[in-house]
Amino acid sequence: VPSQGKLYIGNIDYGTDDIRLRETFQKYGTITDAFVPTERGSNRPRGFGFVTFKTRAEAEDAMRELDGTDLDGRTIRISESKPREKTTGPFNPSGASDVKLFVGNLSFDTVTERIWSLFETCGEVSDCYMPTDKTTQRPRGFAFVTMPASQAEEAMKKLTGEVMDGRAIRIEEAGGKKSSRDNYRGGGGGYGGGGGYGGDRGGYCPN
């Protein structure tokens, strides 16, 4: 059980910023972080945010009281943002300049461009692809994103648990235990995958 409580705040107005989120939630406890991601380049808010409380109990109080309430004219949706999965060993032990991230638990409705855009909120994305089944062309429920090492680590911390198309995504450094990665794959009523435009690599990623 995490000692802190991180909440995902969805459906917020584009005019709602970090300060506004902090002001709205601070009556329920001590806030250690309030963050509204913006689109890289335009700095346009992406319509969701995160609020982290000092304790999980405070976060649960805020979620119970504020979920479904009005904030700046929008009915906000609040859910728990899951902490980063534990991984074996340190991040990027080889010291590589770029790191490939495994992104799991993707919805069938998620397209490659959305993943690219989300990760760009944390830095420069040099590659992004979503594997598909070679026979059926059906998405396999996960993707890979390559970023500079420091930005990749930040993305893993900030974006793990982010709700995309109804699913809380899971992020870890690619190349970890295969059994761990397999937990996020699709098949037989399992996790979904994301579309793209066909082909073995699952879709086109913009520059």
Residue pairs with C-beta under 8 A, 6 or more apart in sequence:
1 56
2 56
2 83
3 55
3 56
4 32
4 52
4 53
4 54
4 55
4 56
4 59
5 52
5 53
5 55
5 56
5 57
5 58
5 59
5 60
5 80
6 33
6 50
6 51
6 52
6 53
6 59
6 80
6 81
6 83
6 161
7 25
7 50
7 51
7 52
7 53
7 59
7 62
7 63
7 78
7 79
7 80
7 81
8 48
8 49
8 50
8 78
8 79
8 80
8 81
8 161
8 162
8 163
8 168
9 21
9 48
9 49
9 50
9 51
9 76
9 77
9 78
10 47
10 48
10 76
10 77
10 78
10 79
10 163
11 47
11 48
11 74
11 75
11 76
11 77
12 21
12 36
12 45
12 47
12 48
12 49
12 71
12 72
12 74
12 76
13 71
13 72
13 73
13 74
14 44
14 45
14 47
15 45
15 72
16 36
16 45
16 49
16 71
16 72
16 74
17 36
17 45
18 34
18 35
18 36
18 49
19 34
20 71
20 72
21 34
21 36
21 49
21 51
22 31
22 34
22 51
24 66
24 71
25 31
25 34
25 51
25 53
25 62
25 66
28 53
28 58
28 59
28 61
28 62
28 65
28 66
29 53
29 54
29 55
29 57
29 58
29 59
29 61
29 62
30 53
30 54
30 55
30 58
31 51
31 52
31 53
31 54
32 52
32 53
32 54
33 50
33 51
33 52
34 49
34 50
34 51
34 52
35 49
35 50
35 51
35 158
36 45
36 46
36 48
36 49
36 50
37 45
37 46
37 48
37 49
37 118
37 121
37 158
38 44
38 45
38 46
38 121
39 45
39 46
39 117
39 120
39 121
40 117
40 120
40 121
46 118
46 121
48 162
48 163
50 81
50 158
51 59
51 62
52 59
53 59
53 62
59 80
62 78
63 78
63 79
63 80
66 76
66 78
67 76
67 77
67 78
67 79
68 75
68 76
68 77
69 75
69 76
70 76
79 163
79 168
80 161
81 160
81 161
81 162
81 168
82 160
82 161
82 168
82 170
83 160
83 161
84 156
84 157
84 160
84 161
84 171
84 172
85 160
85 170
85 171
85 172
85 180
87 172
87 173
87 176
87 180
88 176
88 177
91 99
91 153
91 156
91 173
92 99
92 149
92 152
92 153
92 173
95 149
96 149
97 148
97 149
98 126
98 146
98 147
98 148
98 149
98 152
99 146
99 147
99 148
99 149
99 152
99 153
99 173
99 174
100 127
100 144
100 145
100 146
100 152
100 173
100 174
100 175
101 119
101 144
101 145
101 146
101 147
101 152
101 155
101 156
101 171
101 172
101 173
101 174
102 142
102 144
102 171
102 172
102 173
102 174
102 176
102 181
102 184
103 115
103 142
103 143
103 144
103 145
103 169
103 170
103 171
104 141
104 142
104 169
104 170
104 171
104 172
104 181
104 183
104 184
104 185
104 191
105 141
105 142
105 167
105 168
105 169
105 170
105 184
105 191
106 115
106 130
106 139
106 141
106 142
106 143
106 164
106 165
106 167
106 169
106 191
106 192
106 193
106 194
107 164
107 165
107 166
107 167
107 192
107 193
107 194
108 139
108 192
108 193
108 194
108 195
109 165
109 166
109 192
109 194
109 195
110 164
110 165
110 167
110 192
110 193
110 194
110 195
111 194
111 195
111 196
111 203
112 128
112 129
112 130
112 143
112 194
112 195
112 196
112 202
112 203
112 204
112 205
113 203
113 204
113 205
113 206
114 164
114 165
114 194
115 128
115 130
115 143
115 145
115 164
115 194
116 125
116 128
116 145
116 205
116 206
118 159
118 162
118 164
119 125
119 128
119 145
119 147
119 155
119 159
121 158
121 159
122 147
122 151
122 154
122 155
122 158
122 159
123 147
123 148
123 150
123 151
123 152
123 154
123 155
124 147
124 148
124 151
125 145
125 146
125 147
125 205
126 146
126 147
126 148
127 144
127 145
127 146
127 205
128 143
128 144
128 145
128 146
128 205
129 143
129 144
129 201
129 202
129 203
129 205
130 139
130 140
130 142
130 143
130 144
130 193
130 194
130 195
130 196
130 201
130 202
130 203
131 139
131 140
131 142
131 143
131 144
131 200
131 201
131 202
132 138
132 139
132 140
132 193
132 196
132 198
132 199
132 200
132 201
132 202
133 139
133 140
134 200
137 198
138 186
138 193
139 186
139 192
139 193
139 194
139 195
139 196
139 202
140 185
140 186
140 193
140 202
141 184
141 185
141 186
141 187
141 190
141 191
141 192
141 193
142 181
142 184
142 185
142 191
142 193
143 194
143 202
144 174
145 152
145 155
146 152
147 155
152 173
155 171
156 171
156 172
156 173
159 169
159 171
160 169
160 170
160 171
161 168
161 169
161 170
162 168
162 169
163 169
165 194
167 191
167 192
170 184
172 180
172 181
174 181
184 191
185 191
186 192
186 193
194 202
194 203
195 203
196 202
196 203
196 204
197 203
197 204
